[in-house]
Amino acid sequence: MNELRIALQSLKMSVKTRMQYRADSLVAALAVFIRESANIIVIYLALLKFDSINGWNVNEMLFLFSLLFLTYALVVSLFADLRDFSRMIREGRFDWLLVRPRGLLFQLILNNADIIASVGHGTLGILLFLISAGKVGIRWDFATILYYVGAIVGGVLLQGGMFIFFSSLSFYFVETNSLREIFYWNMRKFAGYPISIYHKLIQGLIIYVVPFAFVNYFPAQYLLRKPDMAGFNEAYIYIAPFVGGIVYLAAYLFWRISVKRYYSTGN
Amino acid sequence: MIVLKDICKTLSGREALKNISFHIAENEHVGIIGLNGAGKTTLLNTIAGILKPDSGLIRIFGEENPMTEKNTLRNLVYLSGTRSQLWENLKIKDSLDHCIGMYRLDKRETARRLEELDETFEIKEFMDSAPCHLSVGERMRCELVYGLLSQPKLFLLDEVMNGLDIFFKHKIMEYLKRYGKEKPSAMLYASNQLSEVEQLCQRVILIHQGSVLFDGETAQIIGLFSPCYRIEVRFSGNLPDFEDLPLEKYRLDGDLLTIDYDTRKIETVQILKQLMEKCIIRNIRILKPDLAATVQKIYGGVNGKYN
């Protein structure tokens, strides 16, 4: 229970840190919200012309997006230090975690929550969900709600796992941001659309290499059952909530091996 | 309490630590001294478990591989004058609260301890400020309280008197000495301020280019490397004749006579006797070398400074 207490305390401290400059933080959160919304509005306007993409109408597309934003909001409130990990190492702040009597990932996950990004993305995610969820024909019974929650948790673990993976690379290479830029952020852009519209190669990337498809496409398919699912293995939509756990575990093991290198090089 | 055996560490092609071995017993305060880049901080990092040695053995509280032992870490504090553990943008009291959680401390007990620490460190007035609004010395006092809150058994202190004024320096020094007497604890104190080391540590380890150059009592290192004492005397009357005494050298400057001598060759009394017989002494000072002078001498500074 001590773990839970310290988790809450750390969250409180993160909020306090950002609230030092209350107006600044609110403006920053608003800026994130507007920036992300602008992308969505552009896509929304474009979609009005097309009516549908591979059988997905506008509301279904927004539902697909909402999963990305909601999971990301939770990811940045948990994994912010891992997102900015190479900077943390450069500034020597990582050393202090090593001399404290707690697990390293435990400290990293708790230490810092990017409340600003979290609020920005989270608000948009909730908004998109509220706009679309009632219009896409999902029957919200116990099973679908359970699946939905599982998918969100899985999506958070999956992206958290990726951040842990990229952070682990910092123990081998000085500069890892560009790698993450290519694999995480670009793939995330692809994941905004139904992946059936892409070339097989990109589909392969987004299912097996940087498995964003399990964050939003397959979970959305479980709930929406669009015909383009025929191009993929049906099993994917059932395992989607668990892929996150597996990725997280694999990333965790990779972290454990990699962090040993830090002890021997010290930078 | 701490055992190091044949510790070697190469960092970016440079041999940072070479076959370092020593034992530190409970209640020992050990000064770690050496020139810039000698390996002081690397040594502390290695003991703290931030760096893993390439070879050799470290044992802390009887535990090998201390870096993976949470129990070891709970009893260890590593403070540095150059890096801050406090939360930069948060009030000091929030940082201390965080420490309570991190080290699983008892809240009520810690509040009592904080009162006690406040007598020495006087940080109560900063509780509602963030470190970025404090002076270097004030911040350092908070930093020390943060470290002392968990009642560690092993202190690794690296230039922790940074920015402290002489009053606080003195008070904190006294506190650390007392702490060592009251609780079973060991301390490694790395500093370039040799007068601090001299006051606080009965033992010093002198590191040079990653190796231990000297390890022993502070008094011993001074005696060993700079046995020269100095007498400064203002006199009137004739200059006495020192030809028959085995002095290192003497110099006359107006009415001020300066005599350097080696205590292994001649006793102070003999010189005083000679002086009192031959002239009228108006004022006299006997200076013994300090650690700073000794270290300067070791590194080839010709005439050590005297205080």
Interface residues (C-beta under 8 A of the other chain):
Chain A: N2 R5 I6 Q9 S10 M13 K16 T17 Q20 G92 D95 W96 L98 V99 R100 P101 R102 K260 Y263 S264 T265 G266
Chain B: L11 T42 N45 A48 G49 I50 L51 K52 D54 M67 K70 N71 L73 R74 L76 V77 Y78 R83 Q85 W87 N89 L90 D94 D97 H98 G101 M102 Y103 R104 A130
